[in-house]
Amino acid sequence: MVEMRNCTFCGGAVEPGTGKLFVRKDGSLFYFCSTKCQKNYKLGRVARKVAWTAAGRKALGKE
């Protein structure tokens, strides 16, 4: 059974064989489902303040 991962930024599912894995120098792992999520993370945006992410929808009271 192949393991499903969640996107570090938006919280969406990352299917096996897709997405990107980013590893920091300290060894922490970040999984991104798309370049949209990767670029928003690299810009320093917080997922809670972006309306289309799972954390952002929860913070706005939509879910």
ABEGO torsion letter per residue (X at the ends): XBBBBBBAAAGBBBBBGBEBBBBBAAGBBBBBABAAAAAAAAAGBBAAABAABAAAAAAAGAX
